[in-house]
Amino acid sequence: MESPHNEIEIEVLQDQQAEELNEDRGPDYVMDDGRELYEHFRFVADKGQKLLRVDKFLVARMEKTSRNRIQQAAEAGCIIVNGKAVKSNYRVKADDVVSIVTDRPRYEFEIIPQDIPLDIVYEDDALLVVNKPAGLVVHPGHGNYSGTLVNALAWHFRDNPDYDVSDPRLGLVHRIDKDTSGLLVVAKTPEAKTHLGLQFYNKTTKREYRALVWGVFDEKQGTITGNIARNPRNKLQMTVFDDPNIGKHAVTHYEVLEDFGYVSLVKCVLETGRTHQIRVHMLSQGHPLFNDARYGGDKILKGTTFAKYKQFIENCFDICPRQALHAKTLGFIHPVTGEEMFFDTEIPADMTMLLDKWREYCKNKQ
């Protein structure tokens, strides 16, 4: 039986794959359960290969890598043979294709520490919680080789010999999109990452978002359920599939907090955490996020044809030049102390100004 981490660590890391991760290329492997994995190293056993444990096989072929680290990679589900995750005691045979994979493309360059301000909400020896501003790319990737959250973390941990920013066993436990603001948790030890990852996998974390979306809801609260996978017609988008055999199960609970006539402020509570989940689920219900260029929310979708209204919307787009989405709260059990941790943030200035502008518009319209 495979280690449970094979379906925990990679699953959790992949669930919130950031939109900026080399979108010009697809994953190297798509597993049966929908996980998208990227190959960092590949070795093909020759035809004369005798049965040999995969950890010994890899140690002999990789410089500056210990057997213990290889075993930890296997426990995290990061070693696959012929397309399937294996434990470290798997015996390699002739012609086996052995790959080391993670949830993100390989960094083809050194991560340079950069003194980028971090809004650190909490930090101890096991983890760090950061409030990410909109516009900050999470990981280096195509077109974003510097100025990312990972570069900022490299600077923050520059004097910590135990934190290797390139080690996939450390770092971000989940992710939010580049132009989404809000809370993220970073693991400082492999044990913390596995423990926190298990909570995300078992859906025991508490995550609440605020979103401004186009349109008015018939029901003031509800649940959106629909499998999510990449759009076959546009690789930069995700989409909802009715076929239960396509994509990954996703559930979003919502509640309308304010109705502005043409747009609505909603609270979204994630039961799962799929790529672009809120953006895609809301779009599937006819409520794309306000100013979400990727999913068509950057156009006037509701309202009047008056020039004054068009100018008002353009002003709104200028005030909040990104999808109006904020990861407001985050709750989890501390991986060391067992204490229940809960963090809350204020809605950032651009979204606050946007909401105030809509409130003023509705007031003047009456």
WOQUIJO-V655613 format. One record per residue. N is the residue number from 1. D_LAST is the distance of its C-alpha to the last C-alpha in Angstrom with 2 decimals. Layout:
# WOQUIJO-V655613
{{N;D_LAST} {N;D_LAST}}
This chain:
# WOQUIJO-V655613
{{1;65.06} {2;62.76} {3;61.31} {4;57.83} {5;56.71} {6;57.14} {7;54.01} {8;52.22} {9;52.48} {10;51.97} {11;49.35} {12;47.20} {13;47.67} {14;46.79} {15;43.74} {16;41.53} {17;43.32} {18;41.40} {19;40.20} {20;42.27} {21;45.63} {22;47.62} {23;45.45} {24;47.94} {25;50.34} {26;50.17} {27;51.78} {28;55.56} {29;55.50} {30;53.12} {31;54.45} {32;54.52} {33;51.59} {34;49.43} {35;50.16} {36;50.26} {37;53.05} {38;54.45} {39;58.16} {40;59.49} {41;63.21} {42;65.34} {43;69.01} {44;71.10} {45;74.16} {46;77.30} {47;79.49} {48;81.97} {49;79.45} {50;80.83} {51;78.55} {52;76.87} {53;74.00} {54;70.87} {55;70.50} {56;74.06} {57;73.47} {58;70.50} {59;72.03} {60;74.97} {61;72.75} {62;70.21} {63;71.16} {64;69.92} {65;68.50} {66;69.90} {67;70.57} {68;68.38} {69;65.41} {70;66.08} {71;66.18} {72;62.85} {73;61.37} {74;62.73} {75;61.24} {76;57.83} {77;58.23} {78;58.74} {79;62.10} {80;62.34} {81;65.46} {82;65.30} {83;61.55} {84;61.64} {85;61.07} {86;64.34} {87;65.66} {88;68.04} {89;71.05} {90;70.49} {91;73.68} {92;73.36} {93;75.63} {94;76.67} {95;73.96} {96;71.09} {97;68.02} {98;66.81} {99;63.44} {100;61.55} {101;57.82} {102;54.55} {103;50.88} {104;50.50} {105;52.47} {106;55.38} {107;54.88} {108;57.14} {109;57.21} {110;57.51} {111;54.39} {112;54.30} {113;52.90} {114;50.15} {115;48.72} {116;45.09} {117;43.00} {118;42.33} {119;39.78} {120;42.17} {121;40.59} {122;43.95} {123;47.54} {124;50.91} {125;54.15} {126;52.81} {127;49.30} {128;46.50} {129;42.73} {130;40.78} {131;37.10} {132;37.05} {133;34.69} {134;33.06} {135;35.40} {136;38.59} {137;40.87} {138;42.59} {139;46.00} {140;48.05} {141;48.22} {142;48.11} {143;46.76} {144;46.05} {145;49.46} {146;48.39} {147;45.43} {148;44.63} {149;44.16} {150;47.76} {151;49.00} {152;47.16} {153;48.75} {154;52.13} {155;51.80} {156;50.66} {157;53.63} {158;56.10} {159;58.38} {160;58.23} {161;61.30} {162;60.13} {163;56.93} {164;57.50} {165;54.26} {166;55.84} {167;56.88} {168;54.73} {169;55.69} {170;53.55} {171;50.07} {172;46.69} {173;46.49} {174;43.26} {175;40.98} {176;37.48} {177;36.60} {178;36.91} {179;33.20} {180;32.23} {181;32.35} {182;33.69} {183;36.73} {184;40.15} {185;43.48} {186;46.75} {187;50.13} {188;52.99} {189;55.75} {190;56.64} {191;56.70} {192;53.17} {193;51.90} {194;53.63} {195;52.39} {196;48.77} {197;49.07} {198;50.25} {199;47.13} {200;44.88} {201;47.18} {202;47.10} {203;43.30} {204;43.63} {205;41.53} {206;37.97} {207;35.45} {208;31.70} {209;29.31} {210;25.65} {211;24.26} {212;21.07} {213;21.43} {214;20.00} {215;18.49} {216;17.43} {217;20.35} {218;21.56} {219;23.46} {220;22.04} {221;25.51} {222;28.68} {223;31.67} {224;32.47} {225;36.19} {226;37.85} {227;40.82} {228;40.19} {229;42.63} {230;42.78} {231;41.57} {232;44.83} {233;43.22} {234;41.69} {235;43.51} {236;40.71} {237;38.41} {238;38.66} {239;37.72} {240;37.70} {241;40.73} {242;41.22} {243;44.95} {244;45.86} {245;48.78} {246;46.70} {247;44.95} {248;44.25} {249;42.58} {250;39.09} {251;36.64} {252;33.11} {253;31.16} {254;27.38} {255;24.57} {256;20.82} {257;19.59} {258;15.93} {259;13.81} {260;11.57} {261;11.19} {262;13.97} {263;16.04} {264;17.21} {265;19.10} {266;22.29} {267;25.38} {268;28.53} {269;31.89} {270;34.91} {271;37.82} {272;39.57} {273;39.29} {274;39.80} {275;39.29} {276;35.62} {277;35.00} {278;31.28} {279;30.60} {280;32.74} {281;31.75} {282;28.02} {283;28.91} {284;31.03} {285;28.08} {286;26.02} {287;24.06} {288;25.72} {289;24.98} {290;22.64} {291;24.96} {292;28.05} {293;30.28} {294;33.08} {295;31.15} {296;28.88} {297;25.69} {298;25.86} {299;24.46} {300;21.07} {301;21.30} {302;17.80} {303;14.93} {304;15.08} {305;18.11} {306;16.62} {307;18.67} {308;15.87} {309;14.71} {310;18.42} {311;18.94} {312;16.21} {313;18.07} {314;21.37} {315;20.41} {316;19.57} {317;22.95} {318;24.63} {319;23.32} {320;24.57} {321;27.35} {322;28.46} {323;27.46} {324;24.96} {325;27.43} {326;29.00} {327;31.95} {328;30.87} {329;33.68} {330;37.32} {331;39.83} {332;43.51} {333;46.93} {334;48.94} {335;51.86} {336;54.44} {337;53.46} {338;51.72} {339;48.92} {340;45.40} {341;43.35} {342;39.55} {343;37.51} {344;33.82} {345;32.07} {346;28.87} {347;26.49} {348;27.70} {349;26.13} {350;25.04} {351;23.11} {352;21.69} {353;20.42} {354;19.01} {355;17.10} {356;15.81} {357;14.66} {358;12.68} {359;11.17} {360;10.25} {361;8.90} {362;6.54} {363;5.64} {364;5.48} {365;3.80} {366;0.00}}
